[in-house]
């Protein structure tokens, strides 16, 4: 659940950044989206590592998009803020080491792979620009 919250906060912060050409501080962004500044800075650091936002230090500094909103897909954002497998992959934890568990494990793995592919395909069809309208 925490990963989906990070994704939601990331999207909101990027929408705010896309709405203005000015650099925005993490405190400004957090105030705007009603988020916690420390948590948001961690998210922004992940987005920076992924090349989605740039950080400028000092007076007049802050965060800004590295490219146009229509070139930033939700899939790219989702992957940049998710460190672990999505929660639905936890379904694999229910299979045991016994014969039946091993048998269903492969079926479950295929289902989880298909879900991951579909999530990526759906998110790849949207950009930050789509969320601005």
C-alpha positions as CSV (number, residue, x, y, z in Angstrom):
1,X,0.0,0.0,0.0
2,X,2.8,2.4,0.8
3,X,4.2,2.0,-2.7
4,X,0.9,3.1,-4.2
5,X,0.8,6.1,-1.9
6,X,4.3,7.0,-3.1
7,X,3.1,6.7,-6.7
8,X,0.1,8.9,-5.9
9,X,2.2,11.6,-4.2
10,X,4.7,11.4,-7.1
11,X,2.0,12.0,-9.6
12,X,0.5,14.9,-7.7
13,X,3.9,16.6,-7.3
14,X,4.7,16.2,-11.0
15,X,1.3,17.7,-11.9
16,X,2.1,20.7,-9.8
17,X,5.6,21.0,-11.4
18,X,4.0,20.6,-14.9
19,X,1.6,23.4,-14.1
20,X,4.4,26.0,-13.7
21,X,7.8,26.7,-15.3
22,X,9.2,27.8,-11.9
23,X,11.3,25.7,-9.6
24,X,9.3,24.6,-6.6
25,X,10.7,23.6,-3.2
26,X,9.8,20.4,-1.6
27,X,8.0,22.4,1.2
28,X,5.9,24.2,-1.4
29,X,5.0,21.0,-3.2
30,X,4.2,19.3,0.1
31,X,1.9,22.2,1.1
32,X,0.2,22.1,-2.3
33,X,-0.6,18.4,-2.2
34,X,-1.0,18.2,1.6
35,X,1.9,15.7,2.0
36,X,4.7,15.3,4.4
37,X,7.9,17.2,3.2
38,X,10.4,14.6,4.3
39,X,8.5,11.8,2.6
40,X,8.1,13.9,-0.5
41,X,11.8,14.6,-0.7
42,X,12.5,10.9,-0.7
43,X,10.0,10.5,-3.6
44,X,11.5,13.5,-5.4
45,X,15.0,12.0,-5.0
46,X,13.8,8.8,-6.7
47,X,12.3,10.9,-9.5
48,X,15.6,12.8,-9.8
49,X,17.6,9.5,-10.0
50,X,15.2,8.4,-12.8
51,X,15.8,11.7,-14.7
52,X,12.2,12.9,-14.4
53,X,13.0,15.9,-12.3
54,X,16.0,18.1,-11.8
55,X,17.1,19.7,-8.5
56,X,18.6,23.1,-8.3
57,X,20.2,24.1,-5.0
58,X,20.3,27.5,-3.4
59,X,18.1,30.6,-3.7
60,X,15.5,30.3,-6.4
61,X,16.2,26.6,-6.5
62,X,13.9,23.6,-6.1
63,X,12.5,21.0,-8.4
64,X,11.5,21.2,-12.0
65,X,10.6,18.7,-14.7
66,X,13.5,17.6,-17.0
67,X,11.2,17.4,-20.1
68,X,7.8,18.2,-21.3
69,X,4.8,16.6,-19.4
70,X,3.7,14.8,-22.6
71,X,7.0,12.9,-22.6
72,X,6.7,11.6,-19.1
73,X,4.7,8.4,-18.9
74,X,3.0,7.1,-15.8
75,X,4.7,3.8,-16.3
76,X,8.1,5.5,-16.0
77,X,7.0,7.2,-12.8
78,X,5.5,4.0,-11.3
79,X,8.8,2.1,-11.9
80,X,10.9,4.9,-10.5
81,X,9.1,5.0,-7.1
82,X,8.6,1.3,-6.6
83,X,11.5,-0.5,-4.9
84,X,9.9,-3.9,-4.4
85,X,7.5,-6.2,-6.3
86,X,3.9,-5.0,-6.3
87,X,1.6,-6.3,-3.5
88,X,-0.2,-8.7,-5.8
89,X,3.1,-10.7,-6.1
90,X,2.6,-11.6,-2.4
91,X,0.1,-14.2,-3.7
92,X,3.2,-16.3,-4.4
93,X,3.9,-16.4,-0.7
94,X,0.8,-18.5,-0.1
95,X,2.2,-21.5,-2.1
96,X,4.0,-24.1,-0.1
97,X,7.0,-26.3,-0.7
98,X,4.7,-29.3,-1.1
99,X,3.7,-30.9,-4.4
100,X,0.4,-29.0,-4.8
101,X,2.0,-25.7,-3.7
102,X,4.8,-26.1,-6.3
103,X,2.2,-26.9,-9.0
104,X,0.1,-23.8,-8.3
105,X,3.2,-21.6,-7.8
106,X,4.0,-21.7,-11.5
107,X,0.3,-20.9,-12.4
108,X,0.3,-18.0,-9.9
109,X,3.7,-16.7,-11.3
110,X,2.3,-16.6,-14.8
111,X,-0.8,-14.7,-13.6
112,X,1.4,-12.2,-11.6
113,X,3.6,-11.7,-14.7
114,X,0.5,-11.0,-16.8
115,X,-0.8,-8.5,-14.2
116,X,2.5,-6.7,-14.2
117,X,2.6,-6.5,-18.0
118,X,-0.9,-5.2,-18.1
119,X,-0.3,-2.5,-15.4
120,X,2.7,-1.3,-17.3
121,X,0.8,-1.2,-20.6
122,X,-2.0,0.8,-19.1
123,X,0.3,3.3,-17.3
124,X,2.4,3.6,-20.5
125,X,-0.7,4.9,-22.3
126,X,-0.9,8.0,-20.0
127,X,1.4,10.9,-19.5
128,X,1.6,13.8,-17.0
129,X,0.1,16.0,-19.7
130,X,-3.0,13.8,-19.6
131,X,-3.5,14.5,-15.9
132,X,-3.3,18.3,-16.5
133,X,-6.6,18.4,-18.3
